[in-house]
Amino acid sequence: MIAVFNVDGMFYAIDNECPHSGGPLGEGSLNGRMVSCPWHLWRYDVTSGECHTTPFGHIRSYPTQVSGDEVWVIVQR
């Protein structure tokens, strides 16, 4: 699953699962570019997937594209 965030009109996508305990990041609190995991409050930059709580918590981020009123997430393997 992928979580999509709107930060000042720009859309960003990251893995939805926190690597700490699997918390749903899409249900977390967004403050600027930072989302907090709702389970244990690990913090992630939605623009890059970088974890600001621990250097080992980085998650994958995905490019997005807006087409009309749709937001596309580009997933490459």
N, CA, C and O atoms as a CHARMM CRD file, in Angstrom:
* protein
*
  308
    1    1 MET  N      0.83900  -1.18200   0.00000 PROA 1      0.00000
    2    1 MET  CA     0.00000   0.00000   0.00000 PROA 1      0.00000
    3    1 MET  C      0.87900   1.23800   0.00000 PROA 1      0.00000
    4    1 MET  O      1.99700   1.23600   0.51500 PROA 1      0.00000
    5    2 ILE  N      0.34600   2.28300  -0.58600 PROA 2      0.00000
    6    2 ILE  CA     1.06200   3.54800  -0.72500 PROA 2      0.00000
    7    2 ILE  C      0.19700   4.65900  -0.13400 PROA 2      0.00000
    8    2 ILE  O     -1.01500   4.69200  -0.35100 PROA 2      0.00000
    9    3 ALA  N      0.81900   5.56100   0.60600 PROA 3      0.00000
   10    3 ALA  CA     0.13100   6.72600   1.16200 PROA 3      0.00000
   11    3 ALA  C      0.47200   7.94700   0.31100 PROA 3      0.00000
   12    3 ALA  O      1.62800   8.15500  -0.05700 PROA 3      0.00000
   13    4 VAL  N     -0.54400   8.75200   0.00300 PROA 4      0.00000
   14    4 VAL  CA    -0.36600   9.95500  -0.81000 PROA 4      0.00000
   15    4 VAL  C     -0.70300  11.16800   0.04800 PROA 4      0.00000
   16    4 VAL  O     -1.70300  11.17800   0.76700 PROA 4      0.00000
   17    5 PHE  N      0.14900  12.19400  -0.03800 PROA 5      0.00000
   18    5 PHE  CA    -0.01400  13.39800   0.77200 PROA 5      0.00000
   19    5 PHE  C     -0.00700  14.63900  -0.11000 PROA 5      0.00000
   20    5 PHE  O      0.70500  14.69200  -1.11300 PROA 5      0.00000
   21    6 ASN  N     -0.79200  15.62400   0.26100 PROA 6      0.00000
   22    6 ASN  CA    -0.83200  16.92200  -0.41800 PROA 6      0.00000
   23    6 ASN  C     -0.15100  17.92700   0.50300 PROA 6      0.00000
   24    6 ASN  O     -0.64500  18.22000   1.59200 PROA 6      0.00000
   25    7 VAL  N      0.97500  18.44700   0.05900 PROA 7      0.00000
   26    7 VAL  CA     1.71000  19.45100   0.82700 PROA 7      0.00000
   27    7 VAL  C      1.75400  20.71800  -0.02100 PROA 7      0.00000
   28    7 VAL  O      2.50100  20.79600  -0.99700 PROA 7      0.00000
   29    8 ASP  N      0.95200  21.70500   0.35600 PROA 8      0.00000
   30    8 ASP  CA     0.90400  22.98500  -0.35000 PROA 8      0.00000
   31    8 ASP  C      0.64400  22.81500  -1.84900 PROA 8      0.00000
   32    8 ASP  O      1.24300  23.50200  -2.67700 PROA 8      0.00000
   33    9 GLY  N     -0.26600  21.88200  -2.18700 PROA 9      0.00000
   34    9 GLY  CA    -0.64700  21.68700  -3.58000 PROA 9      0.00000
   35    9 GLY  C      0.24300  20.73700  -4.36500 PROA 9      0.00000
   36    9 GLY  O     -0.04000  20.45300  -5.52900 PROA 9      0.00000
   37   10 MET  N      1.31000  20.23900  -3.75300 PROA 10     0.00000
   38   10 MET  CA     2.18800  19.25700  -4.38800 PROA 10     0.00000
   39   10 MET  C      1.88400  17.88900  -3.77100 PROA 10     0.00000
   40   10 MET  O      1.69000  17.77900  -2.56000 PROA 10     0.00000
   41   11 PHE  N      1.84300  16.85300  -4.60500 PROA 11     0.00000
   42   11 PHE  CA     1.51200  15.52300  -4.11900 PROA 11     0.00000
   43   11 PHE  C      2.76300  14.66000  -3.99800 PROA 11     0.00000
   44   11 PHE  O      3.63400  14.66600  -4.86800 PROA 11     0.00000
   45   12 TYR  N      2.82600  13.91600  -2.89300 PROA 12     0.00000
   46   12 TYR  CA     3.95000  13.04500  -2.59300 PROA 12     0.00000
   47   12 TYR  C      3.41400  11.68600  -2.17800 PROA 12     0.00000
   48   12 TYR  O      2.34300  11.58900  -1.57900 PROA 12     0.00000
   49   13 ALA  N      4.16000  10.63900  -2.49800 PROA 13     0.00000
   50   13 ALA  CA     3.73700   9.27700  -2.17300 PROA 13     0.00000
   51   13 ALA  C      4.88600   8.51700  -1.51800 PROA 13     0.00000
   52   13 ALA  O      6.03200   8.59400  -1.96100 PROA 13     0.00000
   53   14 ILE  N      4.55700   7.78300  -0.45800 PROA 14     0.00000
   54   14 ILE  CA     5.53500   6.95900   0.25200 PROA 14     0.00000
   55   14 ILE  C      4.87200   5.62700   0.60300 PROA 14     0.00000
   56   14 ILE  O      3.65100   5.49200   0.53700 PROA 14     0.00000
   57   15 ASP  N      5.70000   4.64500   0.97900 PROA 15     0.00000
   58   15 ASP  CA     5.13900   3.40200   1.49500 PROA 15     0.00000
   59   15 ASP  C      4.23000   3.73300   2.67200 PROA 15     0.00000
   60   15 ASP  O      4.53900   4.61800   3.47000 PROA 15     0.00000
   61   16 ASN  N      3.12500   3.03100   2.77900 PROA 16     0.00000
   62   16 ASN  CA     2.16400   3.30100   3.84000 PROA 16     0.00000
   63   16 ASN  C      2.54100   2.63900   5.15600 PROA 16     0.00000
   64   16 ASN  O      2.01200   3.01500   6.20200 PROA 16     0.00000
   65   17 GLU  N      3.44000   1.66700   5.13000 PROA 17     0.00000
   66   17 GLU  CA     3.74500   0.89500   6.32800 PROA 17     0.00000
   67   17 GLU  C      5.02300   1.37400   7.00700 PROA 17     0.00000
   68   17 GLU  O      6.09200   1.39000   6.39700 PROA 17     0.00000
   69   18 CYS  N      4.90500   1.75900   8.26200 PROA 18     0.00000
   70   18 CYS  CA     6.06600   2.14700   9.06500 PROA 18     0.00000
   71   18 CYS  C      6.90000   0.89900   9.35100 PROA 18     0.00000
   72   18 CYS  O      6.34700  -0.10400   9.80500 PROA 18     0.00000
   73   19 PRO  N      8.21700   0.92600   9.10000 PROA 19     0.00000
   74   19 PRO  CA     9.03700  -0.25800   9.33100 PROA 19     0.00000
   75   19 PRO  C      9.20600  -0.62000  10.80700 PROA 19     0.00000
   76   19 PRO  O      9.64800  -1.72600  11.11900 PROA 19     0.00000
   77   20 HSD  N      8.86900   0.27700  11.70500 PROA 20     0.00000
   78   20 HSD  CA     9.01600   0.00400  13.13400 PROA 20     0.00000
   79   20 HSD  C      8.06500  -1.08600  13.59900 PROA 20     0.00000
   80   20 HSD  O      8.49800  -2.08600  14.17200 PROA 20     0.00000
   81   21 SER  N      6.76900  -0.90000  13.35600 PROA 21     0.00000
   82   21 SER  CA     5.77600  -1.88700  13.79300 PROA 21     0.00000
   83   21 SER  C      4.62100  -2.03000  12.81000 PROA 21     0.00000
   84   21 SER  O      3.59000  -2.61400  13.14200 PROA 21     0.00000
   85   22 GLY  N      4.78900  -1.50000  11.60800 PROA 22     0.00000
   86   22 GLY  CA     3.76100  -1.65600  10.58400 PROA 22     0.00000
   87   22 GLY  C      2.62000  -0.67100  10.65900 PROA 22     0.00000
   88   22 GLY  O      1.57000  -0.89600  10.05700 PROA 22     0.00000
   89   23 GLY  N      2.80000   0.41100  11.38100 PROA 23     0.00000
   90   23 GLY  CA     1.73700   1.41100  11.50300 PROA 23     0.00000
   91   23 GLY  C      1.37700   2.02400  10.15400 PROA 23     0.00000
   92   23 GLY  O      2.23900   2.16100   9.28600 PROA 23     0.00000
   93   24 PRO  N      0.09700   2.39800   9.97000 PROA 24     0.00000
   94   24 PRO  CA    -0.37000   2.97500   8.70400 PROA 24     0.00000
   95   24 PRO  C     -0.04700   4.46500   8.60700 PROA 24     0.00000
   96   24 PRO  O     -0.74000   5.29100   9.20000 PROA 24     0.00000
   97   25 LEU  N      0.99400   4.80500   7.87000 PROA 25     0.00000
   98   25 LEU  CA     1.43700   6.20000   7.79300 PROA 25     0.00000
   99   25 LEU  C      0.38100   7.11800   7.19400 PROA 25     0.00000
  100   25 LEU  O      0.33000   8.30000   7.53200 PROA 25     0.00000
  101   26 GLY  N     -0.46300   6.59100   6.31000 PROA 26     0.00000
  102   26 GLY  CA    -1.52800   7.40200   5.72600 PROA 26     0.00000
  103   26 GLY  C     -2.54900   7.87900   6.73700 PROA 26     0.00000
  104   26 GLY  O     -3.33100   8.78600   6.45100 PROA 26     0.00000
  105   27 GLU  N     -2.55200   7.28000   7.91800 PROA 27     0.00000
  106   27 GLU  CA    -3.45700   7.69100   8.99000 PROA 27     0.00000
  107   27 GLU  C     -2.75600   8.57400  10.01300 PROA 27     0.00000
  108   27 GLU  O     -3.35600   8.96800  11.01400 PROA 27     0.00000
  109   28 GLY  N     -1.48800   8.88600   9.76300 PROA 28     0.00000
  110   28 GLY  CA    -0.71100   9.69600  10.69600 PROA 28     0.00000
  111   28 GLY  C     -0.99500  11.17700  10.55100 PROA 28     0.00000
  112   28 GLY  O     -1.70000  11.59800   9.63400 PROA 28     0.00000
  113   29 SER  N     -0.44800  11.95500  11.45000 PROA 29     0.00000
  114   29 SER  CA    -0.59700  13.41600  11.43800 PROA 29     0.00000
  115   29 SER  C      0.45600  14.03100  10.53300 PROA 29     0.00000
  116   29 SER  O      1.64300  13.72500  10.64600 PROA 29     0.00000
  117   30 LEU  N      0.01300  14.90200   9.63300 PROA 30     0.00000
  118   30 LEU  CA     0.91900  15.59100   8.71500 PROA 30     0.00000
  119   30 LEU  C      1.14700  17.00700   9.22200 PROA 30     0.00000
  120   30 LEU  O      0.20100  17.75500   9.46700 PROA 30     0.00000
  121   31 ASN  N      2.42200  17.36100   9.37400 PROA 31     0.00000
  122   31 ASN  CA     2.79800  18.70500   9.80900 PROA 31     0.00000
  123   31 ASN  C      3.85800  19.19700   8.84100 PROA 31     0.00000
  124   31 ASN  O      5.02500  18.82400   8.95300 PROA 31     0.00000
  125   32 GLY  N      3.45800  20.03600   7.88800 PROA 32     0.00000
  126   32 GLY  CA     4.38000  20.45600   6.83600 PROA 32     0.00000
  127   32 GLY  C      4.70600  19.26600   5.96300 PROA 32     0.00000
  128   32 GLY  O      3.80600  18.64000   5.40400 PROA 32     0.00000
  129   33 ARG  N      5.99100  18.94400   5.83800 PROA 33     0.00000
  130   33 ARG  CA     6.43400  17.78800   5.04700 PROA 33     0.00000
  131   33 ARG  C      6.56000  16.51900   5.88500 PROA 33     0.00000
  132   33 ARG  O      6.87400  15.45800   5.34500 PROA 33     0.00000
  133   34 MET  N      6.32400  16.60600   7.18700 PROA 34     0.00000
  134   34 MET  CA     6.56000  15.48500   8.08900 PROA 34     0.00000
  135   34 MET  C      5.25600  14.80100   8.49200 PROA 34     0.00000
  136   34 MET  O      4.29700  15.44700   8.91300 PROA 34     0.00000
  137   35 VAL  N      5.24700  13.46400   8.35000 PROA 35     0.00000
  138   35 VAL  CA     4.11700  12.67500   8.82800 PROA 35     0.00000
  139   35 VAL  C      4.60800  11.84800  10.00700 PROA 35     0.00000
  140   35 VAL  O      5.72400  11.32800   9.99300 PROA 35     0.00000
  141   36 SER  N      3.76500  11.73300  11.02600 PROA 36     0.00000
  142   36 SER  CA     4.08800  10.93100  12.20100 PROA 36     0.00000
  143   36 SER  C      3.26900   9.65300  12.17500 PROA 36     0.00000
  144   36 SER  O      2.05800   9.69100  11.96100 PROA 36     0.00000
  145   37 CYS  N      3.92200   8.52900  12.39200 PROA 37     0.00000
  146   37 CYS  CA     3.22500   7.25400  12.47200 PROA 37     0.00000
  147   37 CYS  C      2.22200   7.33000  13.62600 PROA 37     0.00000
  148   37 CYS  O      2.58000   7.76300  14.72100 PROA 37     0.00000
  149   38 PRO  N      0.97900   6.91700  13.39900 PROA 38     0.00000
  150   38 PRO  CA    -0.02900   7.02700  14.46200 PROA 38     0.00000
  151   38 PRO  C      0.20200   6.04700  15.62100 PROA 38     0.00000
  152   38 PRO  O     -0.39700   6.21400  16.68300 PROA 38     0.00000
  153   39 TRP  N      1.04000   5.04800  15.44600 PROA 39     0.00000
  154   39 TRP  CA     1.24400   4.06800  16.50700 PROA 39     0.00000
  155   39 TRP  C      2.34900   4.43600  17.48400 PROA 39     0.00000
  156   39 TRP  O      2.15200   4.32800  18.69400 PROA 39     0.00000
  157   40 HSD  N      3.51500   4.87200  16.98800 PROA 40     0.00000
  158   40 HSD  CA     4.63900   5.15000  17.88100 PROA 40     0.00000
  159   40 HSD  C      5.35200   6.45900  17.55800 PROA 40     0.00000
  160   40 HSD  O      6.43100   6.73600  18.08300 PROA 40     0.00000
  161   41 LEU  N      4.73700   7.25900  16.68700 PROA 41     0.00000
  162   41 LEU  CA     5.18100   8.62700  16.39600 PROA 41     0.00000
  163   41 LEU  C      6.52600   8.74400  15.68700 PROA 41     0.00000
  164   41 LEU  O      7.15600   9.80000  15.74900 PROA 41     0.00000
  165   42 TRP  N      6.98800   7.67500  15.00600 PROA 42     0.00000
  166   42 TRP  CA     8.17000   7.83700  14.15800 PROA 42     0.00000
  167   42 TRP  C      7.81700   8.85200  13.07900 PROA 42     0.00000
  168   42 TRP  O      6.69900   8.84400  12.56300 PROA 42     0.00000
  169   43 ARG  N      8.76400   9.73100  12.73000 PROA 43     0.00000
  170   43 ARG  CA     8.50000  10.82500  11.79700 PROA 43     0.00000
  171   43 ARG  C      9.22100  10.61200  10.47100 PROA 43     0.00000
  172   43 ARG  O     10.39100  10.22900  10.43100 PROA 43     0.00000
  173   44 TYR  N      8.47700  10.87400   9.36500 PROA 44     0.00000
  174   44 TYR  CA     9.00300  10.68500   8.01000 PROA 44     0.00000
  175   44 TYR  C      8.76800  11.92900   7.17100 PROA 44     0.00000
  176   44 TYR  O      7.72900  12.58200   7.27200 PROA 44     0.00000
  177   45 ASP  N      9.75000  12.24400   6.34500 PROA 45     0.00000
  178   45 ASP  CA     9.61900  13.31200   5.35900 PROA 45     0.00000
  179   45 ASP  C      8.88900  12.71300   4.15800 PROA 45     0.00000
  180   45 ASP  O      9.40700  11.80300   3.51100 PROA 45     0.00000
  181   46 VAL  N      7.68500  13.21800   3.85400 PROA 46     0.00000
  182   46 VAL  CA     6.88900  12.63300   2.76800 PROA 46     0.00000
  183   46 VAL  C      7.48700  12.92800   1.39700 PROA 46     0.00000
  184   46 VAL  O      7.11300  12.28400   0.41600 PROA 46     0.00000
  185   47 THR  N      8.40400  13.88600   1.30800 PROA 47     0.00000
  186   47 THR  CA     9.01500  14.20300   0.01200 PROA 47     0.00000
  187   47 THR  C     10.12900  13.23500  -0.36200 PROA 47     0.00000
  188   47 THR  O     10.49200  13.12500  -1.53300 PROA 47     0.00000
  189   48 SER  N     10.67700  12.52800   0.63700 PROA 48     0.00000
  190   48 SER  CA    11.83000  11.65400   0.37500 PROA 48     0.00000
  191   48 SER  C     11.72900  10.26600   1.00500 PROA 48     0.00000
  192   48 SER  O     12.44000   9.34900   0.59400 PROA 48     0.00000
  193   49 GLY  N     10.86100  10.10400   1.98800 PROA 49     0.00000
  194   49 GLY  CA    10.78900   8.85100   2.73500 PROA 49     0.00000
  195   49 GLY  C     11.80700   8.75000   3.85200 PROA 49     0.00000
  196   49 GLY  O     11.87500   7.73200   4.54000 PROA 49     0.00000
  197   50 GLU  N     12.60500   9.80200   4.04300 PROA 50     0.00000
  198   50 GLU  CA    13.63200   9.79700   5.08100 PROA 50     0.00000
  199   50 GLU  C     12.98600   9.80600   6.46600 PROA 50     0.00000
  200   50 GLU  O     12.06800  10.57900   6.73900 PROA 50     0.00000
  201   51 CYS  N     13.48900   8.92900   7.32500 PROA 51     0.00000
  202   51 CYS  CA    13.00600   8.86100   8.70100 PROA 51     0.00000
  203   51 CYS  C     13.81600   9.83200   9.55500 PROA 51     0.00000
  204   51 CYS  O     15.04600   9.81500   9.51800 PROA 51     0.00000
  205   52 HSD  N     13.13700  10.66800  10.31600 PROA 52     0.00000
  206   52 HSD  CA    13.81700  11.63400  11.18600 PROA 52     0.00000
  207   52 HSD  C     13.89300  11.13800  12.62200 PROA 52     0.00000
  208   52 HSD  O     14.35900  11.85700  13.50600 PROA 52     0.00000
  209   53 THR  N     13.43200   9.90300  12.85800 PROA 53     0.00000
  210   53 THR  CA    13.47900   9.32400  14.19300 PROA 53     0.00000
  211   53 THR  C     14.70600   8.44800  14.37400 PROA 53     0.00000
  212   53 THR  O     15.32300   8.44000  15.43900 PROA 53     0.00000
  213   54 THR  N     15.05600   7.70900  13.32600 PROA 54     0.00000
  214   54 THR  CA    16.20900   6.81200  13.37100 PROA 54     0.00000
  215   54 THR  C     16.81800   6.72500  11.97300 PROA 54     0.00000
  216   54 THR  O     16.08600   6.79900  10.98700 PROA 54     0.00000
  217   55 PRO  N     18.11800   6.57300  11.86500 PROA 55     0.00000
  218   55 PRO  CA    18.73300   6.47900  10.53100 PROA 55     0.00000
  219   55 PRO  C     18.42300   5.16600   9.81700 PROA 55     0.00000
  220   55 PRO  O     18.77000   5.01200   8.64500 PROA 55     0.00000
  221   56 PHE  N     17.78700   4.23000  10.48700 PROA 56     0.00000
  222   56 PHE  CA    17.50200   2.92600   9.89400 PROA 56     0.00000
  223   56 PHE  C     16.05100   2.78100   9.45000 PROA 56     0.00000
  224   56 PHE  O     15.64500   1.68500   9.06500 PROA 56     0.00000
  225   57 GLY  N     15.26500   3.83800   9.49100 PROA 57     0.00000
  226   57 GLY  CA    13.83700   3.73300   9.21200 PROA 57     0.00000
  227   57 GLY  C     13.40500   4.24500   7.85900 PROA 57     0.00000
  228   57 GLY  O     12.20600   4.38300   7.61700 PROA 57     0.00000
  229   58 HSD  N     14.34900   4.53700   6.95700 PROA 58     0.00000
  230   58 HSD  CA    13.99800   5.10000   5.65200 PROA 58     0.00000
  231   58 HSD  C     12.99200   4.20800   4.93000 PROA 58     0.00000
  232   58 HSD  O     13.10700   2.98300   4.97100 PROA 58     0.00000
  233   59 ILE  N     12.01200   4.81300   4.27200 PROA 59     0.00000
  234   59 ILE  CA    11.03200   4.08400   3.48000 PROA 59     0.00000
  235   59 ILE  C     11.05900   4.58900   2.04800 PROA 59     0.00000
  236   59 ILE  O     11.61000   5.65200   1.76300 PROA 59     0.00000
  237   60 ARG  N     10.46700   3.82900   1.16400 PROA 60     0.00000
  238   60 ARG  CA    10.49000   4.16600  -0.25900 PROA 60     0.00000
  239   60 ARG  C      9.52000   5.31600  -0.55200 PROA 60     0.00000
  240   60 ARG  O      8.40800   5.36700  -0.02600 PROA 60     0.00000
  241   61 SER  N      9.97400   6.22500  -1.39800 PROA 61     0.00000
  242   61 SER  CA     9.10700   7.29000  -1.90400 PROA 61     0.00000
  243   61 SER  C      8.90100   7.05100  -3.40000 PROA 61     0.00000
  244   61 SER  O      9.71600   6.39900  -4.05300 PROA 61     0.00000
  245   62 TYR  N      7.80600   7.58600  -3.93000 PROA 62     0.00000
  246   62 TYR  CA     7.43100   7.35900  -5.32600 PROA 62     0.00000
  247   62 TYR  C      7.13400   8.69300  -5.99900 PROA 62     0.00000
  248   62 TYR  O      6.53800   9.57300  -5.37600 PROA 62     0.00000
  249   63 PRO  N      7.53500   8.86200  -7.25700 PROA 63     0.00000
  250   63 PRO  CA     7.16200  10.08400  -7.97400 PROA 63     0.00000
  251   63 PRO  C      5.65900  10.08100  -8.25400 PROA 63     0.00000
  252   63 PRO  O      5.03600   9.02800  -8.39100 PROA 63     0.00000
  253   64 THR  N      5.10600  11.26500  -8.33500 PROA 64     0.00000
  254   64 THR  CA     3.68500  11.42400  -8.64300 PROA 64     0.00000
  255   64 THR  C      3.52600  12.31300  -9.86700 PROA 64     0.00000
  256   64 THR  O      4.42800  13.06400 -10.23800 PROA 64     0.00000
  257   65 GLN  N      2.36400  12.20900 -10.47900 PROA 65     0.00000
  258   65 GLN  CA     2.04300  13.04900 -11.63200 PROA 65     0.00000
  259   65 GLN  C      0.56600  13.39200 -11.54100 PROA 65     0.00000
  260   65 GLN  O     -0.26500  12.51800 -11.29300 PROA 65     0.00000
  261   66 VAL  N      0.24100  14.65100 -11.74100 PROA 66     0.00000
  262   66 VAL  CA    -1.14500  15.09600 -11.71900 PROA 66     0.00000
  263   66 VAL  C     -1.63600  15.21600 -13.15700 PROA 66     0.00000
  264   66 VAL  O     -0.99500  15.85000 -13.99500 PROA 66     0.00000
  265   67 SER  N     -2.78700  14.59600 -13.42900 PROA 67     0.00000
  266   67 SER  CA    -3.40600  14.64900 -14.74700 PROA 67     0.00000
  267   67 SER  C     -4.87500  15.02200 -14.55000 PROA 67     0.00000
  268   67 SER  O     -5.69400  14.19100 -14.15900 PROA 67     0.00000
  269   68 GLY  N     -5.18700  16.27900 -14.82700 PROA 68     0.00000
  270   68 GLY  CA    -6.54900  16.76000 -14.55300 PROA 68     0.00000
  271   68 GLY  C     -6.80100  16.74900 -13.05700 PROA 68     0.00000
  272   68 GLY  O     -6.07400  17.38600 -12.29400 PROA 68     0.00000
  273   69 ASP  N     -7.83500  16.02200 -12.63300 PROA 69     0.00000
  274   69 ASP  CA    -8.11700  15.93900 -11.19600 PROA 69     0.00000
  275   69 ASP  C     -7.69800  14.58800 -10.61100 PROA 69     0.00000
  276   69 ASP  O     -8.17600  14.19900  -9.54500 PROA 69     0.00000
  277   70 GLU  N     -6.80500  13.87100 -11.30500 PROA 70     0.00000
  278   70 GLU  CA    -6.29200  12.58900 -10.82900 PROA 70     0.00000
  279   70 GLU  C     -4.81800  12.71700 -10.45600 PROA 70     0.00000
  280   70 GLU  O     -4.05500  13.44700 -11.08900 PROA 70     0.00000
  281   71 VAL  N     -4.44800  11.99400  -9.42200 PROA 71     0.00000
  282   71 VAL  CA    -3.05000  11.91700  -9.00700 PROA 71     0.00000
  283   71 VAL  C     -2.56800  10.50900  -9.30500 PROA 71     0.00000
  284   71 VAL  O     -3.13600   9.53400  -8.81300 PROA 71     0.00000
  285   72 TRP  N     -1.51300  10.40300 -10.11300 PROA 72     0.00000
  286   72 TRP  CA    -0.92800   9.11700 -10.47200 PROA 72     0.00000
  287   72 TRP  C      0.35300   8.91900  -9.68300 PROA 72     0.00000
  288   72 TRP  O      1.16900   9.83200  -9.55800 PROA 72     0.00000
  289   73 VAL  N      0.52100   7.71900  -9.15500 PROA 73     0.00000
  290   73 VAL  CA     1.74700   7.34200  -8.46300 PROA 73     0.00000
  291   73 VAL  C      2.51100   6.42100  -9.41300 PROA 73     0.00000
  292   73 VAL  O      1.96500   5.44100  -9.91800 PROA 73     0.00000
  293   74 ILE  N      3.77900   6.75100  -9.64700 PROA 74     0.00000
  294   74 ILE  CA     4.60300   5.98800 -10.57600 PROA 74     0.00000
  295   74 ILE  C      5.40300   4.96200  -9.78800 PROA 74     0.00000
  296   74 ILE  O      6.30800   5.30900  -9.02800 PROA 74     0.00000
  297   75 VAL  N      5.05700   3.69300  -9.98000 PROA 75     0.00000
  298   75 VAL  CA     5.69800   2.60200  -9.24100 PROA 75     0.00000
  299   75 VAL  C      6.58600   1.84700 -10.22400 PROA 75     0.00000
  300   75 VAL  O      6.10000   1.26400 -11.19400 PROA 75     0.00000
  301   76 GLN  N      7.87900   1.86200  -9.96700 PROA 76     0.00000
  302   76 GLN  CA     8.83300   1.13500 -10.80200 PROA 76     0.00000
  303   76 GLN  C      9.49600   0.06800  -9.95300 PROA 76     0.00000
  304   76 GLN  O      9.86300   0.31500  -8.80400 PROA 76     0.00000
  305   77 ARG  N      9.64100  -1.07200 -10.50100 PROA 77     0.00000
  306   77 ARG  CA    10.26700  -2.17400  -9.73800 PROA 77     0.00000
  307   77 ARG  C     11.73800  -2.19100  -9.93800 PROA 77     0.00000
  308   77 ARG  O     12.42700  -3.04300  -9.37800 PROA 77     0.00000
